[in-house]
Amino acid sequence: MNTTRIGVLTALIALAPVLPAATKPPSELVSAVKTITNEKQQLEVHASLLTFAEAPQLEHFFEDSYGCAIFPTIGKGGLGVGGAHGSGWVFEKNRLTGTAKMTQVTVGFQAGGQAFQQIIFFEDEHAYHTFISGSFEFGAQASAVALQAGANASASTAGGAGAGAGDSQSKKRYTDGMAVFTKAKGGLMYEASVGGQKFKFRPIKR
């Protein structure tokens, strides 16, 4: 390769966009996931955790949140009246404390089906205990940040318009002490709100 070509190649590399580095989940949280006794479920939760860690805008949540709940797969579908359900694992200060069952019934125009992953971050101890109270439900207007390729968000926790990782949605934001993020696993669904999701927490016996 001659000097001219090397110079052009160097210039192209210099002009290439710098992609944000992926977030690394706390090693303590990764270790806590490994305490899930069912190997298949452990692998599912671990894979979901790594998927969410690919989104740079979650860095502050992984670093500063009091705890989180990870749902590797939530199935949603219906025509007219739809529903969703899924199982998740709940962590307090990077320690596995229990499991959670999620159910949701939605009414309105919707078609197709969707499988997605969901993570809920708890801002503080109060938010965590609210979630595990046994009767927690998201309000009708609750929504989530939908993560897409390139760490873009198509909706905000306040129901706002889409934004990229460099916009305000990438900053630390909680609604009523919680922040919800989802990532589609495939399929099509017109209704993506998390409003009406009900959670039943079951502590793990030690």
C-alpha positions, 0 to 999 in steps of 0.5 A, a space after each residue: 500500500 502506497 503512502 497516499 492510500 495509507 493517508 486516505 485510510 487514516 483519514 477515514 478511520 479518524 472520521 469514523 463515528 465513535 460508538 458508545 461502549 456497552 455497559 457492564 453489569 455489576 459483577 455482584 449482580 452477575 454473581 447473584 444471577 448464578 445463585 438461581 438453582 435452575 440452570 435453564 432459568 439461570 442462563 435465560 436471566 444471565 443472557 437477558 442481563 447481558 442484553 440490557 448491558 449492551 445499552 449505554 444509557 443503562 449505565 447509571 441505573 446499573 451503578 446506582 439503583 437499589 435493585 432490579 427485577 429482570 424478566 427474560 421473556 414476557 409473552 404478549 398477544 391478542 386481537 381486541 382484548 390482549 394479555 401478557 404474562 411472564 416470570 422474573 427474578 428480583 434483586 436487592 442490592 445485587 442479591 437475589 431475593 425472590 421471583 415475580 409473576 407478571 400478568 397484564 390485560 389490555 383492551 383496545 385496538 391491537 394485533 399480532 403478538 410480541 415477546 420481549 424482555 423487561 428490566 425494572 430498576 428500583 431507585 431506592 429501598 422504598 420503591 423496592 418494598 413497594 414492588 415486593 408488597 404483593 399487590 403492586 400494579 403499574 398505573 394505566 399511563 405507565 410506559 417503558 423505554 423500548 431499546 432498539 438496535 444502536 441503543 436507541 429509545 422509541 418511547 420514554 417512561 413518561 410516554 415521550 417521543 423517540 430519542 437516541 442514546 445521546 439525548 435526555 432519555 439516556 440520563 438517569 430518570 425514574 418515575 415514582 421510584 422505578 425505571 422500566 426498559 424493554 427490548 423486543 425479541 420478535 413479532 409485532 405488537 401495536 400496544 406497548 404500554 406496561 400500564 396495568 402490569 400486575 406483579 406477585 412477588 414470592 421470596 426465596 426461602 434461605 
